[in-house]
Each structure stands twice: as structure tokens, then as C-alpha cells.
Amino acid sequence: MDIYRINTIEELLADNTYPGRGIIIGKTPDGKKAVAAYFIMGRSANSRNRVFTEKNGEIFTEPFDASKVEDPSLIIYAAVRQYENNLIVTNGNQTDTVYDGLKAGKGFAEALESREFEPDAPNFTPRISGMLTFGKGDFTYRMSILKSADAEGSACNRFTYDYAPQNGLGHFLHTYVCDGNPIPTFQGEPERIAVCNGIDEETDRLWNALNEQNKISLYVRYTDLETGKSETRIVNKNK
């Protein structure tokens, strides 16, 4: 078994109809850019009634048809925000928790200590988060998952991963192993995944790998490590 194998997105999502929400962070093969991506999927009409919108460089989930919103509490939030040299990407309103924590002088993991998995029994959807911290000509990144310790949601287990970027390598963290009832929570470390040099190729491959029926929106951001300039793509199924 090659534990250092770098998988493609197609391999990791083959026949997987519902990985849920997912975060990918990594570095392009040429070593020139930082990669951050986030996608959302949905099974219910309420979850599928969403789009990504960009406002002042921040990414939000918003209802596609406001008249059809049933419960906005877990589906409407800021998914991507930036504080100083830190880019925060999460699958819920803990984006704001990390942002406020950094502003108060806390670290990434410390800021998330006040949060736990989502209160959506019996799934107890984990909260997944990532943060890229940019320095002079390079960056580091962290990923976190907060998930239920058992089927009853009686306690929260917290896992944080710190990475030194390597050319061509990304890490992929998603909320669920696959579809189910209840939906099984992601297990193990973030998966090793190949990333592309070009943002359009990366966007196309990610979007095409997601299940056609359940995918909703995708956001991809490439940041040039020399200039600090970013390029973004948003794909929304609802148009």
C-alpha cells in the first residue's frame, strides 16, 4: 500500500453520489500558486436552493429563490473570508468564529474550540474548516474537522492538521464518506489529492467529478505566491 499516493479527484469521487461539502487546499505543480476550493451539495429542496455569491472578496451562500427558504440556519453563511494574511474557508458560520478569533489574537484551532458539529441529528454533520496563512513567497495551511464522538452526538472530537505545502499536492476534507441514512461522517485524515497548474482545468475537473444530481456550487481560488494576486472561479448549478 502506497500511503503517499496522490489521488485524482475523479478517483476519490468515483461512484460517490454524496461526499457532502468539501474543502481542498494545496499548491500547484509548478510551485507558483496556492489553491483553495470549496463545494457544496444537497439532497433536500432547501439545501439545493442555494448559490455562491462574491461580495468584496468574500464568498457567501445565498438562497437562489428566497421564497422557498425553509430553514436558513445551517445553509446560509459566509464560506470564505480573509483576515490580514489568512484566508479562511469553512462549511458553516464557523468562518466568522475563526475570523473573530484571529482578530482577538487566537490561533485557528483555539478559535474553533467554542464550536462543535452541526445540530442536525441523526447525521451530526461535521464542521470542516481550512486556513491558508501567506508569508513572503509561500504559505502554510491548516485543516480542521469537528465531529461527533458517537451516534448519539454526546461529545465532540476535534482534529487539526498542519501542512507544509508541496508542489502538486492538495488535501481534501469532506463532510461525509458517502450517501446514507444517517449519512456517515468523514473518517481519517484529509485525503491526498492532485491539483492542477491552471485554475480553469482545476475548476472543470472538480465540477465534473461531483454527482450531477446533488452538486450545487463550487468556488476555486488561485493565489500567486510572488505577487499575492488572486484569481477566482464560481460555478452555480442554479442560474
C-alpha positions in Angstrom: 0.0 0.0 0.0 1.4 3.4 -1.0 0.4 5.7 1.7 1.9 8.7 -0.1 0.0 8.1 -3.3 -1.6 11.3 -4.7 -5.1 10.6 -6.0 -7.1 12.4 -8.6 -10.4 13.9 -7.8 -12.0 11.5 -10.2 -10.6 8.5 -8.3 -11.7 9.9 -4.9 -15.3 10.7 -6.0 -15.9 7.8 -8.4 -19.4 6.4 -7.8 -19.7 8.6 -4.7 -23.1 10.4 -5.0 -22.8 12.4 -1.8 -19.5 13.5 -0.2 -21.5 16.5 1.1 -19.5 19.7 1.4 -15.7 19.7 0.6 -12.6 21.8 1.0 -9.4 21.3 -1.0 -6.2 23.2 -0.2 -2.8 22.7 -1.9 -0.1 24.0 -4.1 0.2 23.9 -7.9 2.7 21.5 -9.5 4.9 24.4 -10.6 5.0 25.7 -7.1 3.8 29.2 -8.1 0.3 29.3 -6.6 -1.8 28.4 -3.6 -5.0 26.5 -4.3 -8.2 26.7 -2.3 -11.5 25.2 -3.3 -14.9 24.7 -1.6 -18.0 22.9 -2.9 -21.5 22.3 -1.6 -24.0 19.6 -2.4 -27.6 19.0 -1.3 -30.3 16.3 -1.1 -33.2 18.3 0.1 -35.0 21.1 -1.7 -33.9 23.5 1.0 -30.2 22.6 0.6 -30.4 22.7 -3.2 -31.9 26.2 -3.2 -28.5 27.9 -3.0 -25.9 29.8 -4.9 -22.4 31.2 -4.2 -22.1 35.0 -4.4 -19.0 37.1 -4.0 -19.0 40.4 -2.1 -15.9 42.4 -1.5 -13.7 39.3 -2.0 -15.7 37.2 0.4 -17.9 34.2 -0.6 -21.4 33.7 0.7 -24.0 31.0 0.3 -27.4 32.7 -0.5 -30.8 31.4 -1.5 -31.4 31.1 -5.2 -35.2 31.6 -4.6 -35.8 33.4 -1.3 -39.5 32.5 -1.4 -38.6 28.8 -1.0 -36.2 29.0 2.0 -37.3 26.7 4.8 -34.6 26.9 7.4 -31.6 29.2 6.8 -29.7 28.4 10.0 -27.3 25.8 8.6 -27.2 26.6 4.9 -26.7 30.4 4.7 -23.3 31.6 5.8 -20.0 33.2 4.8 -17.9 30.4 3.4 -14.7 32.4 2.6 -13.3 35.4 4.4 -9.8 36.9 4.8 -8.2 38.4 7.9 -4.9 40.0 7.3 -2.7 37.3 5.6 -5.1 34.5 6.5 -7.7 33.0 4.1 -10.4 31.2 5.9 -12.6 28.6 4.2 -15.3 26.6 6.1 -18.6 24.8 5.6 -20.6 26.9 8.0 -20.8 30.0 10.1 -17.6 29.0 11.9 -15.9 31.1 9.2 -16.9 34.1 11.4 -15.8 32.3 14.5 -12.3 31.8 13.1 -12.3 35.4 11.7 -13.3 36.9 15.1 -10.8 34.6 16.9 -7.9 35.7 14.8 -8.9 39.3 15.4 -8.9 38.6 19.1 -5.4 37.2 18.9 -6.3 33.5 19.0 -5.0 30.8 16.7 -7.0 28.7 14.2 -7.6 25.7 16.5 -8.1 27.8 19.6 -10.8 29.8 17.8 -12.7 26.6 16.9 -12.7 25.3 20.5 -16.0 27.1 21.0 -17.7 25.2 18.2 -18.8 21.6 17.5 -20.5 19.5 14.9 -23.8 20.7 13.5 -27.0 20.0 15.5 -28.7 18.1 12.7 -29.4 14.7 14.3 -29.1 11.9 13.4 -26.4 13.0 10.9 -24.4 15.3 13.2 -22.7 16.8 10.2 -19.1 17.7 11.0 -17.8 21.2 10.7 -14.8 21.3 8.4 -12.5 24.3 8.1 -9.3 25.3 6.4 -7.0 28.3 6.7 -4.1 29.4 4.4 -1.5 31.7 6.0 0.6 33.6 3.5 4.1 34.7 4.1 6.8 36.1 1.8 6.7 34.0 -1.3 5.0 31.0 0.3 2.3 29.8 2.7 1.2 27.2 5.2 -2.2 25.7 5.7 -4.3 24.1 8.4 -7.4 22.0 8.2 -9.9 21.0 11.0 -12.8 18.7 11.4 -15.1 18.8 14.4 -17.3 15.6 14.6 -19.5 13.6 16.8 -17.8 11.0 19.1 -20.7 8.6 18.7 -24.1 8.0 17.1 -25.9 9.9 19.8 -23.9 13.2 19.5 -22.9 13.0 23.2 -19.4 14.6 22.7 -17.3 16.3 20.1 -14.0 15.1 18.8 -11.6 17.7 17.4 -8.9 17.1 14.8 -6.5 19.7 13.4 -3.9 19.1 10.7 -1.0 21.4 9.9 0.7 21.2 6.4 3.9 22.4 4.8 2.8 22.8 1.1 4.3 20.5 -1.5 4.2 21.1 -5.2 1.3 19.3 -6.9 -0.2 18.1 -3.7 -3.5 19.1 -2.1 -5.5 17.8 0.8 -9.2 17.1 0.5 -11.6 17.1 3.5 -15.3 16.5 3.1 -18.2 16.1 5.5 -19.4 12.5 4.6 -17.9 9.2 3.5 -20.8 8.7 1.1 -24.6 8.9 1.0 -26.7 7.0 3.6 -29.3 7.4 6.3 -28.0 8.6 8.6 -25.1 9.9 6.4 -21.8 8.5 7.6 -19.3 11.1 8.8 -15.9 11.5 7.1 -13.2 9.3 8.6 -9.4 9.5 8.8 -7.0 12.2 7.7 -7.7 14.6 4.8 -7.2 12.8 1.5 -4.1 13.4 -0.6 -5.2 14.8 -4.0 -3.6 16.1 -7.1 -4.1 19.8 -8.1 -3.6 21.5 -11.4 -1.5 24.4 -12.6 -4.4 26.1 -14.3 -7.5 27.3 -12.4 -9.8 26.6 -15.3 -8.7 23.0 -15.5 -9.0 22.6 -11.8 -12.5 24.1 -11.8 -13.7 21.9 -14.6 -12.3 18.7 -13.1 -13.8 19.4 -9.7 -17.2 20.3 -11.0 -17.4 17.4 -13.5 -16.3 14.9 -10.7 -19.3 15.9 -8.5 -22.5 14.0 -8.8 -24.7 15.7 -11.3 -27.9 15.4 -9.3 -26.6 16.6 -5.9 -23.9 19.2 -6.7 -24.9 22.8 -6.2 -22.0 25.3 -6.2 -18.2 25.4 -6.5 -15.6 28.1 -5.6 -12.0 27.9 -6.7 -9.3 30.4 -5.8 -5.6 30.5 -7.0 -3.2 32.9 -5.3 0.1 33.9 -6.9 2.7 33.4 -4.2 5.0 36.0 -5.7 2.6 38.8 -6.3 -0.2 37.9 -3.8 -2.8 38.4 -6.5 -5.8 36.0 -6.6 -7.9 34.6 -9.4 -11.3 33.1 -8.7 -14.0 31.0 -10.3 -17.6 30.4 -9.2 -19.8 27.7 -10.7 -23.5 27.6 -9.7 -25.9 24.9 -10.8 -28.8 27.4 -10.2 -28.5 30.2 -12.7 
